[in-house]
Amino acid sequence: MFKVKNIIEFDSAHYLSGYNGKCANIHGHRYKLVATLCSEELQKDGHTRGMVEDFSKIKEILKEVEAFFDHKLLIEDNEDGRSTKKALENLPNAFSIVMTPFRPTCEEMSRYIYNMLKSKGLNVSEVELFETPNNSCIYCQ
C-alpha cells in the first residue's frame, strides 16, 4: 500500500450554536489539514507513471479547500445561525460568513473536507484536521 500526504493550513472562526462552555463565543483557530491518499498500485501510464497521484493535482484541489474556509466565519445553517448571521451583517465591518449544513466542529469539518476531496476525484483514505496543535480529528471511511 502506498500513501502520500499533503498538508495545508488555514485560519477560520466558528460559532457553535447551542454549545455551553468557554467555546460558546465566536472564536478562531489556525487549522492544519493533512490529507492522505492511498493506492495499492502506482499509476502505470503517462506523465504520472510511478505515482499515487500528482502532487500538483493534490495541491490544486487543497487550494480550493483552503479558499472555501480561509479567513471565514463558519456558522451552522439553523435558526440560531441565521439570526447570528443577520446580526453580524448589520455591523459596519463586513464579515465573510459561510453557512454550513452542519455544526462546524472539527469532526464535522473533517468529514466535509473528506467528501470534498472524494468528489474532486482524489483517492483520499483519510483527512486529519488539527484545530489546535494538540487537538485533531481523523475522518476515514
Order of alpha helices (4+ residues) and beta strands (2+ residues): beta-beta-alpha-beta-alpha-beta-alpha-beta-beta
